[in-house]
């Protein structure tokens, strides 16, 4: 998609800010957190992804907003911005309270930019994982995708084969729907993709752990929460949802303390916890149950944990 604020209006609206987003979307959460922290009034437009019930992102109405069928899309006076990392920087530029979440020193701004970029999800999530921590999150979410898609009607997935511009994504969810958690014990690429993404993200997390260890404040840069923290919050919360927190953060006490500080923020609670999609709640509970019992996904998590301890 083209970068920056677009010249064309995709919607006639009296609202200054409109956010098309999904409760479960990693990038949507990041932008919601930014909006909430800045205290900006915005119109919330929830758009379903298949993992939350249907391919609303591939509807004719939404494709007029975003032809790439992704969320989030931020509108400013009806004009769209498509990339989430551009959205949060644009919000800062337009906010009167931008000093609240921007470092005061120029060198600190460079540090913030580095950590924002490092946390980003850019392009194909199976590529450039050594550069972007956000690209590691898709495969690590496979187990939760599987437990969520259980509650989605098969016909809704099949509709995506006709309407969604990325057919490969639809096929992945179709396989998840048919095989369930057994997908991780079959000779398919999902377990290997998950394991490689785990190793790549673990390297990024060690970088963050070492950075936080040298800090005198509870935040990544500066003396208060910044865009860097807003960006990493989405990744750390995803680890919590998917049951990776106890494995990936077991030897990272500074990140654990850092995440504990993040979740106390009122803006975090509004952005991440309210409202929560019922399919997400069911999926999280089912995954927790599967990890406590003998299941293909529990075996995979244990294998990864053991490999981590041996390395």
C-alpha positions as CSV (number, residue, x, y, z in Angstrom):
1,X,0.0,0.0,0.0
2,X,1.1,3.6,-0.6
3,X,2.8,5.3,2.4
4,X,1.7,8.3,4.5
5,X,-1.5,10.2,4.6
6,X,-3.3,9.7,1.2
7,X,-4.8,12.6,-0.7
8,X,-8.0,10.9,-1.6
9,X,-10.9,10.5,0.8
10,X,-12.3,7.0,1.3
11,X,-15.1,8.1,3.5
12,X,-17.2,11.2,4.0
13,X,-17.3,11.7,7.7
14,X,-17.7,14.5,10.3
15,X,-15.3,12.6,12.7
16,X,-11.7,13.8,12.7
17,X,-10.4,10.4,13.5
18,X,-11.8,7.0,12.5
19,X,-10.0,3.7,13.2
20,X,-10.9,0.6,11.3
21,X,-9.5,-2.2,13.4
22,X,-9.9,-5.6,14.9
23,X,-9.7,-6.5,18.6
24,X,-7.2,-9.3,18.0
25,X,-5.0,-7.7,15.4
26,X,-1.5,-7.0,16.7
27,X,-1.1,-3.8,14.7
28,X,-4.6,-2.6,15.6
29,X,-3.8,-2.9,19.3
30,X,-0.7,-0.8,18.9
31,X,-2.7,2.1,17.2
32,X,-5.5,1.8,19.8
33,X,-3.0,2.1,22.6
34,X,-1.5,5.2,21.0
35,X,-5.0,6.8,20.6
36,X,-5.9,6.0,24.1
37,X,-2.7,7.3,25.6
38,X,-3.0,10.5,23.7
39,X,-6.6,10.9,24.8
40,X,-7.9,11.5,21.2
41,X,-11.6,11.0,20.4
42,X,-12.0,8.6,17.6
43,X,-14.8,6.6,16.0
44,X,-14.2,2.9,16.4
45,X,-15.1,0.6,13.5
46,X,-14.6,-3.1,14.3
47,X,-13.8,-5.2,11.3
48,X,-13.8,-9.0,11.6
49,X,-10.9,-11.1,10.5
50,X,-11.6,-14.8,9.8
51,X,-10.2,-15.7,13.2
52,X,-12.9,-13.5,14.8
53,X,-15.7,-14.9,12.7
54,X,-15.7,-13.8,9.1
55,X,-13.8,-12.2,6.3
56,X,-15.2,-8.7,6.8
57,X,-11.9,-7.3,5.6
58,X,-12.6,-8.9,2.2
59,X,-16.1,-7.4,1.9
60,X,-16.8,-5.0,-1.0
61,X,-17.5,-2.2,1.5
62,X,-14.2,-2.6,3.3
63,X,-12.1,-3.1,0.2
64,X,-13.1,0.4,-0.8
65,X,-11.4,1.6,2.4
66,X,-8.4,-0.7,2.0
67,X,-7.9,-2.8,-1.2
68,X,-5.2,-4.9,0.6
69,X,-7.9,-6.3,3.0
70,X,-5.8,-5.6,6.2
71,X,-6.3,-3.7,9.4
72,X,-5.8,-1.2,10.9
73,X,-6.7,1.8,8.7
74,X,-6.6,5.2,10.3
75,X,-8.7,8.0,8.7
76,X,-8.0,11.6,9.4
77,X,-10.9,13.7,8.0
78,X,-11.7,10.7,5.8
79,X,-8.2,10.4,4.3
80,X,-6.5,7.0,5.1
81,X,-3.1,6.0,6.4
82,X,-2.5,2.3,5.9
83,X,0.6,1.3,7.8
84,X,0.4,1.1,11.6
85,X,3.9,2.4,12.3
86,X,3.1,5.4,10.1
87,X,-0.2,5.8,11.9
88,X,1.3,6.1,15.4
89,X,3.9,8.7,14.2
90,X,1.2,10.7,12.4
91,X,-1.0,10.7,15.6
92,X,1.9,12.1,17.5
93,X,2.5,14.9,14.9
94,X,-1.1,15.9,15.1
95,X,-1.6,15.7,18.9
96,X,-1.3,18.7,21.1
97,X,-0.1,16.3,23.9
98,X,2.7,14.7,21.9
99,X,5.3,15.7,24.5
100,X,3.7,13.2,26.8
101,X,4.9,10.2,24.7
102,X,7.9,11.7,22.9
103,X,11.4,11.8,24.5
104,X,12.6,15.3,25.2
105,X,16.2,14.7,24.0
106,X,17.0,14.3,20.2
107,X,19.3,11.3,20.9
108,X,16.5,9.7,22.8
109,X,14.2,10.1,19.8
110,X,16.7,8.1,17.7
111,X,16.7,5.3,20.3
112,X,12.9,5.4,20.3
113,X,12.8,5.1,16.5
114,X,15.2,2.1,16.6
115,X,12.9,0.2,19.0
116,X,9.7,1.1,17.2
117,X,11.2,-0.2,13.9
118,X,12.6,-3.3,15.6
119,X,9.1,-4.1,16.9
120,X,7.3,-3.6,13.6
121,X,5.5,-6.1,11.3
122,X,6.7,-5.3,7.8
123,X,5.8,-7.1,4.6
124,X,5.7,-10.9,4.6
125,X,5.8,-12.1,8.3
126,X,7.9,-15.1,7.2
127,X,10.7,-12.9,6.0
128,X,13.1,-10.4,7.7
129,X,12.4,-11.9,11.1
130,X,16.0,-11.1,12.1
131,X,15.2,-7.4,11.6
132,X,11.6,-7.2,12.7
133,X,10.3,-8.7,15.9
134,X,6.7,-8.2,14.8
135,X,7.3,-10.5,11.9
136,X,7.9,-13.4,14.3
137,X,4.5,-13.1,15.9
138,X,2.3,-14.5,13.2
139,X,3.8,-18.1,13.3
140,X,3.9,-17.9,17.1
141,X,0.2,-17.3,17.0
142,X,-0.6,-20.4,15.0
143,X,-1.7,-22.4,18.1
144,X,-4.2,-19.7,19.1
145,X,-5.4,-19.3,15.5
146,X,-6.2,-23.0,15.6
147,X,-8.2,-22.9,18.8
148,X,-10.1,-19.8,17.7
149,X,-10.9,-21.0,14.2
150,X,-12.7,-24.0,15.8
151,X,-15.6,-21.5,16.6
152,X,-15.8,-20.1,13.0
153,X,-18.3,-21.5,10.5
154,X,-16.5,-23.4,7.7
155,X,-18.6,-21.6,5.1
156,X,-17.1,-18.3,6.2
157,X,-13.6,-19.6,5.5
158,X,-14.7,-20.9,2.1
159,X,-16.1,-17.5,1.2
160,X,-12.6,-16.1,1.6
161,X,-11.4,-18.3,-1.3
162,X,-13.6,-16.1,-3.5
163,X,-13.2,-12.7,-1.9
164,X,-9.9,-12.4,-0.1
165,X,-7.0,-11.1,-2.2
166,X,-4.4,-13.4,-0.4
167,X,-5.6,-16.9,-1.1
168,X,-2.6,-18.5,0.7
169,X,-3.8,-17.0,4.0
170,X,-7.3,-18.4,3.5
171,X,-5.8,-21.9,2.8
172,X,-3.9,-21.8,6.1
173,X,-7.0,-21.2,8.1
174,X,-8.9,-23.8,6.1
175,X,-6.1,-26.3,7.1
176,X,-6.3,-25.2,10.7
177,X,-10.1,-25.6,10.7
178,X,-9.9,-29.2,9.3
179,X,-7.0,-30.6,11.3
180,X,-7.2,-28.6,14.5
181,X,-4.3,-29.0,16.9
182,X,-3.3,-32.2,15.1
183,X,-1.8,-29.8,12.5
184,X,1.3,-29.6,14.7
185,X,2.0,-33.4,14.5
186,X,1.6,-33.7,10.8
187,X,4.3,-33.4,8.1
188,X,3.3,-29.8,7.4
189,X,5.5,-26.7,7.7
190,X,3.7,-25.1,10.6
191,X,5.6,-26.5,13.5
192,X,9.0,-25.7,11.8
193,X,7.9,-22.2,11.0
194,X,6.8,-21.7,14.6
195,X,10.1,-23.0,15.9
196,X,12.2,-20.7,13.7
197,X,10.1,-17.7,14.6
198,X,10.5,-18.6,18.3
199,X,14.3,-18.5,17.9
200,X,14.3,-15.2,16.0
201,X,12.0,-13.5,18.5
202,X,14.0,-14.8,21.4
203,X,17.1,-13.0,20.0
204,X,15.0,-9.7,19.8
205,X,13.8,-10.2,23.4
206,X,17.4,-10.7,24.6
207,X,18.3,-7.4,23.0
208,X,15.4,-5.8,24.8
209,X,16.3,-7.5,28.1
210,X,19.9,-6.2,27.9
211,X,18.6,-2.7,27.0
212,X,16.2,-2.6,29.9
213,X,18.9,-3.9,32.3
214,X,20.9,-0.8,31.7
215,X,18.0,1.6,32.2
216,X,17.3,3.7,35.3
217,X,13.6,4.1,34.4
218,X,10.9,1.5,33.8
219,X,10.6,2.5,30.1
220,X,12.5,1.7,26.9
221,X,13.6,5.4,26.4
222,X,13.1,8.6,28.3
223,X,11.4,9.0,31.7
224,X,7.9,8.1,30.6
225,X,6.0,5.8,28.2
226,X,6.8,6.4,24.5
227,X,6.0,5.0,21.1
228,X,8.6,2.4,21.7
229,X,6.7,1.0,24.7
230,X,3.4,1.2,22.8
231,X,4.8,-0.8,20.0
232,X,6.4,-3.5,22.2
233,X,3.3,-3.8,24.4
234,X,1.4,-5.5,21.5
235,X,4.1,-8.1,21.1
236,X,4.4,-8.9,24.8
237,X,0.7,-9.2,25.2
238,X,0.5,-11.6,22.3
239,X,3.1,-13.8,24.0
240,X,0.9,-13.8,27.1
241,X,-2.2,-14.8,25.2
242,X,-0.5,-17.6,23.3
243,X,1.2,-19.2,26.3
244,X,4.7,-18.3,25.3
245,X,5.3,-15.9,28.2
246,X,6.5,-18.5,30.7
247,X,8.9,-19.9,28.1
248,X,10.3,-16.9,26.4
249,X,10.5,-14.6,29.5
250,X,11.6,-17.2,32.0
251,X,15.2,-15.9,31.9
252,X,14.3,-12.3,31.2
253,X,13.3,-10.7,34.6
254,X,13.7,-7.1,33.3
255,X,11.1,-7.7,30.5
256,X,8.8,-9.4,33.0
257,X,8.9,-6.4,35.3
258,X,8.6,-4.0,32.3
259,X,5.4,-5.8,31.1
260,X,4.0,-5.7,34.6
261,X,4.4,-1.9,34.5
262,X,2.8,-1.7,31.1
263,X,-0.4,-3.6,32.0
264,X,-1.1,-1.2,34.8
265,X,-1.6,1.8,32.4
266,X,-5.2,2.8,32.0
267,X,-4.7,3.3,28.3
268,X,-3.3,-0.2,28.0
269,X,-6.4,-1.7,29.6
270,X,-8.7,0.3,27.3
271,X,-6.7,-0.7,24.2
272,X,-6.2,-4.4,25.0
273,X,-8.9,-5.6,27.4
274,X,-12.0,-3.7,26.4
275,X,-13.9,-5.0,24.5
276,X,-12.6,-8.6,24.2
277,X,-14.0,-10.7,21.4
278,X,-15.9,-13.8,22.6
279,X,-14.1,-16.1,20.1
280,X,-10.7,-14.8,21.4
281,X,-11.7,-15.6,25.0
282,X,-12.8,-19.1,24.0
283,X,-9.6,-19.7,22.0
284,X,-7.3,-18.5,24.8
285,X,-9.1,-20.8,27.3
286,X,-9.0,-23.8,24.9
287,X,-5.3,-23.3,24.2
288,X,-4.6,-23.1,28.0
289,X,-6.4,-26.4,28.4
290,X,-4.5,-28.0,25.6
291,X,-1.2,-26.9,27.0
292,X,-2.0,-28.5,30.4
293,X,-2.9,-31.8,28.8
294,X,-1.4,-34.3,26.4
295,X,-1.9,-32.7,23.0
296,X,0.3,-32.1,19.9
297,X,0.6,-28.4,20.8
298,X,1.7,-29.2,24.3
299,X,4.3,-31.6,23.0
300,X,5.6,-28.9,20.6
301,X,5.8,-26.3,23.4
302,X,7.7,-28.7,25.6
303,X,10.1,-29.6,22.8
304,X,10.8,-25.9,22.3
305,X,11.2,-25.3,26.0
306,X,13.7,-28.2,26.3
307,X,15.7,-27.1,23.3
308,X,15.9,-23.6,24.8
309,X,17.3,-25.0,28.1
310,X,19.8,-27.2,26.3
311,X,21.1,-24.4,24.1
